[in-house]
Amino acid sequence: MPAHRFFMALGFLVFATGAHPLAAPKVTSLTNSSVQFRVADKHYVQLKRGKTTAVIVDNVAEKIPASPTHRPGYNGVAVLLHAEGQDNLFVPTLAGLNYEHIHDGTKAVVQEKFEPRKAPLELRIIDEYTVELYQPPSPNWKLESCGRYHLLADGTIEYTFECIPRAKTFQQGFIGLFWASYIHKPADKSIQFIGRKSKEKTATVEWLKTLSPSHGVNSTHPPAGLKWFPKLDPEFPLTLVNHPSAYVYSQPWYFGVSQGNAFVQMFRGRDQIWMAQSPTGGGATNPAWDFQWFIPNYKVNEAYGFVMRAAYLPFESRKQIEAATKKHRQELNPN
């Protein structure tokens, strides 16, 4: 049989060599022993590059620049500022690109719905533009992980997440993970992406502007052409995870507008990220612009990972945002 033969498994392209399509890129200190770091002496690190300022936090409450009321549990980017903006993009007490849920689609998640928030995190400084949030195997799911936040030259955040399941705790054969970004009082709570109605495969692909009517209703948008869907228990309690909308996206990126700036989240198509949203995830006036990720056919002690980028830049039009982010989207999806 030819060496280049491949087959479809669980809707993903898997090569005959056996390599998992979601294998970790092996760039974080979790998977790459050559990575040098020092543990931060505080529970936050402020990064600045270009016109962007980002404050990365672990899940311990501490007064931090531009967010003195930051609450415990919320990790990731507590503060995101643009030199031409006004205030922090994110709810001051909460965060963005916040590692939120671990699950297997069953009611077992009720042991602790927010395990990434509760289990200890170690803030590791790599260099002046790069930090990582490392989490030892979590108490319930035994998932070890590391998320790297790196500011690129233009101030865009490149986020690389890698994880290793250390026990066979995910009983349905897949790992489910979720990230949340809580936006502070935007005038428009909707998000915008390129896609179509999910049930109309021949429908015209176009720009869509969507807003969930309420929390957990029409909340998640999977990629078009997905052939594998996670099996979710009818009583699974995380409604942002298991309530798909009427739409699928055809290009792996989306944005929302707040304070005259666009918050753009860009993904690799190969990672099969699902977009998600809530009109009130961070409070009555504060939507959540989120995403989730599923790892099918996982194996204990193997490393998995994805890469995404998040840009915060002045908004003029969709066309302008497309042009401003084209380089990043092409680098994430070179083929």
N, C-alpha and C positions, 0 to 999 in steps of 0.2 A: 504494500500500500504506500502511495507517495508520502514523503515526509511532511509535506505541507498540508496534508488532509486535516480538515477540522470538522467539528460537528456542533450542533446547537444543543445546549443543555440548560434548562431552566431559563431559556430566553436570552442567554448570553453566549457570546462567541468564545468557545473553549478550544484550544489547540490540542493536537494529538499528544503533545509533550506533557499534558496534564497541568500546565500552568493555569492558575485561577485568573479570570479576567479582572478581578478586583484585588490582585496581589499588591501589597504595599510597595511604594516607590523606594522605600528604605533610605529616607533622608533624615528622619528624626533620631533623637538619642535612644528611642526605644528599639529601633531595628539596626542602627548603624553605630557600632562601638567606637568609630573614629571621631564621632561628634564630641567636641569639647564644650563644657558648660560649667557655670557656677550657679549655685542655688541662690536666689534673691534673698536679701535680708529683710525685705518688706513683702507685703502681700500684693504689691502692684509694681509695674514697670512702665514708665512713660517712654514712648517711641516718637521720634519726629523725623520726617523726611519729606522733601518737597513742600507742599502746602498742607500736609496732613499731620495731625497729632493724634495718636492713639494711646490709650492707657489700658494695658492688659492686666487682668486681675485673676487671682485664684478664687476660691469660694469662701474665704474668710472675710468678715466685715472689717473694713478699715477706712478711715478718712483718706480720700485720694484726691488728686488735683481735679477740679471742675465737677467733682461728685462726692461731696463730704458725707452724704447720707447713704452711700452704697450699702445694700443689704447683703447678709450672708447667703451663700448658695449660688448667687448669680456670678458666673465666671465668663471669661472671654474678653471682649472689648467693652469695658465699662464706659469709656469716653471715646468718641470719634468726632474730631473737629476739622473743618476746612478753613484755611486762612480767609476765604471770602464768605464764609458762613457766619452764623450768629451763635447758636448754642450747641450743646451736645446733641448729636442725632438721636441718641438712645435715652430712654427714661432714666433720670439721674440715679434712682435707687436700684435699677436693674442692669441690663447689659445687652450686647449684641454678639452674634456668632457664639452664642452661649450653649455649651454642651448640656443637653437637657434630659433626654430619656434613653434608657436601654430596655429592650423588650424582645419577646419572641412571638408576639401576637396573641398571647394567652393572658388569662387573668393573673398569672404569676407576677405580673408587673406591679400588682397592688402591694407586694412586699415593701416596695419603695418606688413610687412613681418617678421620683427625681433623684435616682441614685448618683448620677454624675455631680449633682449639686452637693450631695451630702458626704460622699466619700472624700477623703483627703486628696488634695492636689498639690503638686510641687511645682513652683514657678522657677523655670530654669532659664538663665540668661545665656544666649549663644554669642551674640555680638550686639553692637549698638542699634541694629535694626531688626533683631530677631530674638524672640523668646518662645519658650515652649511651656505647655501645661501638661505635666506628666501625672498619670493616675495609676497607682499600683492596682493589681487585680481587685475589682470592686467586690464588696461583701457578698452580694447576692448572685450576680451574674458571672463573677470571676473574669471580667473582661479588663485586661491591661491596655492602657492607651496613652497616646501622646499627641497633642495638637500643637502644631508650629504656626506662629503668627510672624510673618516676615513682611516688612515694609519695602516694597520695590522702589526704584529710583523716583517714580512719579507720585509716590505716596499710596499707591494701591496696595491693599493687604493681600498677600498670598497665604492662604490657610491650607496646610497639609495635615491631614488626620491619619494616624496609623493605629491599629489595634491588634491585639492577639488574644483570642479566647483561651483561657487556661483550664477550662473544664467544659464538659458537655452539658451545659446548663440550658441551652436553647433547644427546647424540645420539638420544635417544628422544622428543624433543619436550616433555619435562617436566623440571622442577627438583625434586629431592627434598631436604628439609632436616629436621634432627632436633635436639631439645633434651632434655637429661637433667637430672633432679634426684635427687641421691644422698642418701637419707634415713638418718640416723644411728641405728642400732639400735632401730627401733620394736618394740614388743612384738607388733604385728600388721603383717605386711608387705603385706596385701591392700589393694586400692583398691575404692571403692564408686561406682557410677553407675547411672543409670536407663536401661534398655535391654531387649533381648530376644535370644533365639537368632537367629542370622543366617539360618538356613535355614527358620525358621518365621515367615513374614511376618504371619501372623494371631495369633501368640503374644501373650500378655498382656505389656504393658510394665510392668516392675516394677523395684524396687531390686535390683541385683546386687552381690555381693561376690566379687571374683575375685582369684586368686593364681596366677601361672604356676607350673607344676610345676618348671621349671628355666629357666635363661637361654635366651632365643630360642625357647621353646616356648609356643604360644598367647599370644604377646606383645603383639599390637596389636589395638585395637578401633576399626574405622572407624565413621563415622556411618551410621545407617539410611537407606535410600533412595538410596545412592550409585550412580550409573549409570556412572561412569568409574573404572576401577582402573588404577593404573600397571603397565606391563609391566616385570617384573623378571626378570633373567637367572636361570636355575636355579642357577647357581653364585655368585650375588650374595652377598657375605660378611657383610652386616650383618643378623644374624638377628632383631634386634628390629624391623627394618623389614618384612621379608618373610614373617613367620609370623603371619598373622591368627588370632584366637581364634574360638571358636564364637559370639561375641556381637557385637552392634552396639549403639551407644548411640543413644538417642532424644532426649536433652537434652544440650547441649554443655557439660558440666561434670562433674567428679569430685573425690573427696577421699580421703585416707588419714589415719589417726590416729597421732600419735606424741607421747609425753610428755604425754598428756592434751589435746593440741591437735590440731585438724584443719588439714591443709594442703589448701586448696581451689583447684583450677585451673579457671577459667571462660573460655569461648571464645565468639566470635561464630559463630553457625550458618553464616553466609555464607562463612566461611573454610574450612569443611570440614576442620578439624583431626582427626587420628587420635590417639586415646589409646594409650599404650604402657606396658609395665611389665616389670620383671625382678625376681625375688626376691633376686638377688645382684649386681646391676649395680655397686654400690659396695663389694663385698666380701661375704664369707659371711653377715654379719649385717645388711647394708645394702642394702635394695631400691632400685631406681630407679623413680620415678614420672614418666614421660616423656610427650612428645607429638611428633608429626611432621606435616609439611605438604608438600603437593605443589602445584606450579604448572604446570598443563597449558597447552599451546599458547603457550609463552612467546615473546617477541620480544626480540632484542638491543636494549639501551639503553632498554627500558621498565621502569618501576618497579612493584614488587609489594609487598604488605604485609598484615599481619594485626594484630589487637589482642586481647590476652587480659588477664585479671586473676588475681592469686594472693593469697589471703588466708590468714593464719595466726592462728587464734583458738581460744579454749577450746572443747573438745568436750563436749557433754552428750548429744546425740542427733541422728539424721538430721533430725528435724523442726526442731530448733533451728538446725542448720546451714543448712537450706533457708530459714528465716526470716531468719537473719543475713546471707545472701548474696543475698537476693531482689532488693534494690535494684541491686546490681552486675550481676546476670544480666539484669535488665530493661534496664539502660542499654546493655549489650552487644547485646541483642536486643530492640529497642523494638517490633518488629512481631510 
